């Protein structure tokens, strides 16, 4: 069988894969991108983009209903919401397809597997197979849901996230299993649509990887919205009942119990999608579910790279994009500064969470002396104009050097504001650098400025002192 030859083959057309392919092609590499589904991967088609579109649109519903100056009831068109979501997805797909084509990337549709170092077999929808060869291969195959026995979607009353983003009618009662970023966003989405929502999390608190000072406030926001949050509660099984509702078995502080809901949504942890890729044929084995990579994301197989979800958690589209660019730069020998990458974590919605760097507990665990500057949105003029002043920005810095260690924000616009903090961490801008920066007024970005000032008890619009914490002896 003859082989089509390329300089680079990219397996997977999600954000990491298509970003790497575009970068490589623009750097002069003859590049093939293999994708068996829609370009854009989970993020564009079944994750980030549809979720954020629906969150944005449905946020208008409680805003109008709770308005002090608007009266009357609304008629909500679920069909209209879903049509706009689909329109956003299709528009983004078309844009990406055009950019990829303009970069000169060859897109090959089919299912890819590595048959030997530097060789990829692609099976198309008719069953025909072709072989491609390249000295460099990037695997960006994404992740899959990790459903345990008894907690699998049935497409009817027990939903995965795919079904949750395309409901046929608004459910009246919803139980969301898993209080990570996806779980809390779906809980807010369905609460916006008027459902009674229960959010179950087996850990001690929701959003367990994020800063406790922020997640505690976010939990209060959810409960104030009428969402019931049950932590230390383990979902055991979910199934469709005879009446069409879902039956959920769970174990919590009061022991085992069952409850019914119109829909159970499973927002459970994911794992890298390695099955069928043939990585084991090349001697690559996972440890704790993840295949290791070295400098530039290259595996122990020379010329073979893993990026994005294929490298394990965190499963973030922006991490995949950054790693795709890193892998291409590495294979081309382009020099970089070698600093570790900082990947922000965000929860989206009308009220958001944005976190980057170390949490306060992680700073303590490292035994570092640090300053904590906190600024509350109640002192921010822009938050007042938006009627959203129940937010908080927390900034941790090294007591001796002023290095920013972590920034954690709860409030409107947090997913945008955290980019400023990531910029500071990535480029070594310290506490004094933020304090010397002129921020527009009134603007939500001032919360970061004031948090930096608060670290030294200098906040302008809030009478709260910063706190310095000495390292334990």
N, C-alpha and C positions, 0 to 999 in steps of 0.2 A: 504494500500500500504506500503510495507517495505521500509525502508530508509537505504541507505548506509551511514555509519558514518565516519566522518573525524575529525581531530583536527582543520583544517582550510579549508575553501572554498574560493577561489578567483574567482570573476566574472569579466572576461575580460582579454584577453591575450596580451594586449599591453605592452609597456616597463615597466610601473608601476606594472601591474598585474603579468607578468612572473618573474620580479625581486623579488617581494614579495614572490611568490610561491617558487622560488629557495632558497631564504634566509630561509624561514620557514622550508622547507624540510631538508635543511642542518643543521638546528638547532634541528632536531628530530621530527618535527610535521608531522603527516600524512596529506598530502595536496592534494586537488583536484583543478584543474584549469579549468574553464569553458570558452569556446570560440566558437562562432558560425561561425567565419570566419577563415582567416589565422592568425596564431600566429604572433605577432609583431604589431598588431593594425594599426592605421592610419599612424603612424610614419614610419614604415618599408614598408608598402604596398602601401600607397597612399599619403605620405607626405614627411617627412624628407629625407629618403634615396633615393627615386627616384628623388626628386628635386635636392638634392646635387650632385647626379651622373650626371644628365643632365647639371647642372651648370658647373661642373668640365670639362666635355667633350666639351661642346659648347664654353667654354672660349678660347679654342685653335683656334677657327675660327677667331675672331677679332685679336688675337695675331699674327697669320700668315699674315692676310691681312694687318695689320699695321706695320709689321716688316720692319726694315731698310735694311735687308740683305737677305730676302727671296722674290722670285719673282714668278709670275705665279698664276693662279686661281686654286682653289680647287674644287673638286667634293665631295659634302657632301652626305653621306648616312643616311637619317633619319631612315631607317630600322636598320642600324647598331647601331645608337645611342640608339634606343629603345630596341634592343636585348641586348646590354650591360647593360642597366638599368634593364631589366628583369632578367638578369643573376646575377646581384648584389643582387637583391631582393631575388631570389631563394636561392642563396648561404647563405644569412643571415638567411632566414627562416630555412634552413636545420641545420645551426649551432645552432640556438636557440632551435630547436626541440631536437637536440642531448643533449644539456646542460640540458634541462628540464628533459628529460628521464634519464640522468645520475644522476640527483639529486633525483630521485625517486618520482617525481610529477606525479599524475594521471591526464591526460588530457581528458576532457569530452566534446564532441562536441555537441552544441545545444544552444538554447535560454534560458537564465536563468531568473527566477523571484522569489522574496522572498515571500513565502506564510505565514510565521510566523517567529517570532524571532528564529534564529538558523536553519531554514528550507528553502531549495532552491529547486524549481521544475525546471527541465531541459527538454525542448521539443526538440527532435531531428528532423532531416529533414524529417522523415517519419510520424511525428506527434505523435509518442509515447513519453510518459512522465515518467521520473523517479524522485525520491526525494532523496535529500542528506541532511544530518544533520551535524552540527558542532556548537560548542559553539562560534566559532570566524568566522566571514565572512568579507572579504574585497571586496568592490565594486570598480572596476576600469574600468568603462564602457565607458570611453572616452567622446568625444564631437561631436556635429553635427553642420552643417552649419545652420546659422540663416537667411534664405532667406526671405526678405519682399515681399509682394505682388507686382507683376510686375517685380521682379528681381529673377527669378528662371531659372536654366539651362534647356535647352531643348535637350542637347546632340548633337545638330547640329551646330548652329551658336552661341548659348549662352552656354558657358561652365562653369561648376564648376571646381574645381582644379583636380578632377579625370580625366576629359576629357583633361584638359590642359597638363597633364603629359603623355598622350598617343595619340598625334595627328596623324591623318591619312596622313596629308600632311602639310608642313609648310605654315601657313597663311602669306599673304603679309602685312596685317594691323591688329593690335590688340589693343583693348581697355581693360585695366585692371581696375576693380572697387575695390578700397580699397588699400591704401598704407601702410598697416602694413607689417610685415616681409614677409609673404607669397606673398603679392601683389608685393612688389618691387623685390623679387627674380624671380617671374614669368615674370615681365617686363624685367629684365636683360636677362633671359633665351631666351625669344623670340626676343629680340634685337640681342643677339648673333647669332641667326638663320637668321638674316637679315630682320626681320619684322620692319615696322614702328610702333612704340608703343606709345600709350597715356596712362598715369597713372592718374586716377581720385581719389581724396580724398576730403571728405566733410569737414574735419577739416582744421585748418589754416596751418598745415604743415604735412608732412608725418612722419611716425614713431613717433606718438604723445607722446608715453610713454617714449621715450628715450631723452637723453640730447640734448638740442637745438643746442649747439655748434657743435655737431657731425652730427645731422640730416641736418643742413644747408649745411655742406660740402658734405654729401651724396647726397643731391638734386643736387648740382652742378655737382657731378660725373655723375649722371643720365642724366642730360641735356647735358653735354659734350659728352656723349655716343650717343646722338641723341634721347633720350627718352623725350617726352613732358610731363611735370608734371603740372597738373591742381589741385591746392588746392582750398578750399572753393567752391568745385564743387560737387553737389549732383546728383548721378544717380537716375533717377526717374523710368525708365522702360527700358527693353531690350527685343527685340523679333526678330524672323527671318523674313526677308523681302522676297518679291516675287522673287528677284534675287539671293537668297541664302545667301546674306550678313545679318549681324545683324544690326538692327536699334536701336540706343541708344538715349533715351531722357534724358536730364540732365538740371540742372539749375546751373549757375555759376554767375560770377560777371557781365556778360552782359545780364543776364536774362535766359529764357528758350530757349533751342535749341535742334535740333536733328542732329545726325551724323551717318555715316555708317562705319562699319569695317567688315573685313572677319570674325573675331571672337571677341566676348565680353567674358572676363574671370571674373568670380565673385569670389573675394577673400575677402569675408565679414566676420564680427565677428562670433564667434561660441558660443555655449552654452552647458552646460553639458547634456549628454544623460541620462535622468531619465525615459523616457517613457517605460512602459512595465516591469520595474524592480520590481514593487510592493512596493516601498519604502513608498508610501502613506499608504499602509495597516498597516505599523508599526508606523504610526503617525509622519513620517518625512515630513515636508513641507519646501519648498524653500522660501527664502526671497531674493528679487531682483534676482531671478533665480538660487540661490545657496543654497544648504542645509548646515547648519552649522556643524562644527566639533569642538571637544575640544582637550585636550592634547592627543598627539599620533595619531591624526586624527580619534579618536573614536567619533561616534555620540552619541546622548542622549540615543540611544538603546544600552544597554550594549553588548559588543562583536561585534558590527557592525561598520566597518570603511569605510571611503571614502578616496580615494587617486587620485592623478593626475587630469585629466580634470574634474572628478566628484566633485572636490572641487572648481571649477570655475577658472577664470583667475589668473595668466598667463597660457596659454595652451602650456606647454613645456614638452617634453619627459623627460628631465633630472630632472625636478621637480617631475614628476611621479615616476621615479626611486628612487629618494631620499625619497619621501613620502612612497613608498612601503617598503623600509628598515626601516623607522621610525615606521611605523605601526606594523611591525613584532617585532621590538625591544620593543615597548611599551607593546604589549600583552604578551611578555615573561619576562617583568620586568627588562630588561637590562638598566643600567643607562647610561645616556648621559649628556653632559655638559649643555644642556638647552639653548644654544645660538640660536638665530633665524637663519634660513637658508638663504643663499644668492644665488639667482637663476640668473645666467647670462642670458642676452638676446642677441641673435646673428642674424645678417643677413649674409648669406653665399654668396660666389662667389669669383671671382678673387680679387676684392676689397670688404672688409667686414666691418661689424660693430660689436663691442662687448661692452656690457655695464653691469655693476654690481654695486649694491649699489645705493646711492642717486644721483639724478641729481643736477646740480647747483641750479636750481629753488627750488627743495625740500629742499636743505640745507638752502637757504635763507628763505623759508617759516617757517622753524624751528627756525629761529632767531639765528643761530650759527655763531660764528666767524670762518672763514676758510681760508686756503691757497689754491690757485689754481696753480698747476704746469702744464705747457703745453710744449710738445715737438713735433716738426714737423718732419715728416719722411724725409724731405729734408736733415736733418743733420745725417741720419742713413745710414751707409755704406752698409748694406745688402739691404735696400730698393733701393739704387742706383744701385746695381748689378742686381736687378730684374726689373729695369726701372719703379718702382712704388714709387715715392717719394712725392706724393701729399696726405700724410696721416697726422694724428694728434692723439696724446695721451693726455688725460686730466685727471689729478689726483687731487681729492679734499681731503683735510685733515683738521682735527680740529686744529685751531691755537694754542690752549693751550696744548692739550694732544698728538698731532701727530697721532691720530687715523685716519685711512683711512676711508673716508666717501663714496667715490664713484670713480670708474674709468671708463672712456669712451674712446674707441679707434675706429678710422676710418683708415682703410688701409689694405694692404695684411696681412693675417694671424691673423686678429683680433679675430676670433673665438677661436684660440688656445691661444693667448696672454692673453685673458681675464680670462682664468683659473688661471693664476698666481695671478691676482688681487683678484679673488674669494678666492683663498687659503689664501691670506693675510687677507682679511676681515673676513673669517670664523674662523681664528685662531689667530686673534688679533695682527697680524704683522703690526706695525705702520710705519710711514714715515721713521724713522731712521733705522728700520729693512730692508726696501727695499734698502736704501742708502748704507747699509753695505754689501749687497749681491753682489757677484761677478757674473756678467753676461758674457756669451761668446761674443767674438767680431770677426767678424761682425755678428750680429744677430738682428732680429726684436725685440727680447725681451729687447734689450737695450733701446727701446723707453719708457718702463715702468720705468726703472732705471733713465733715463734722465729726465722724467717727475717728478719723486720724487726729483731729484736734483734741477730742475727748480723751485720747490715750495719755495726754499730758495735762488734763484738766483745763483745756483751752476752748472747749466747744462754745460757740457763740449763742446758739439758739436753744440751749438746754442747760439747766443747772444741775448737771450730773458730773461726778468726778470719774476720771479714769482710775484704773486699779493696776498696780504693779505687783507681779507675783514672782517671788524668789524661787529658784530651783531648790528642790529638797536636797539636803545634805546626804 
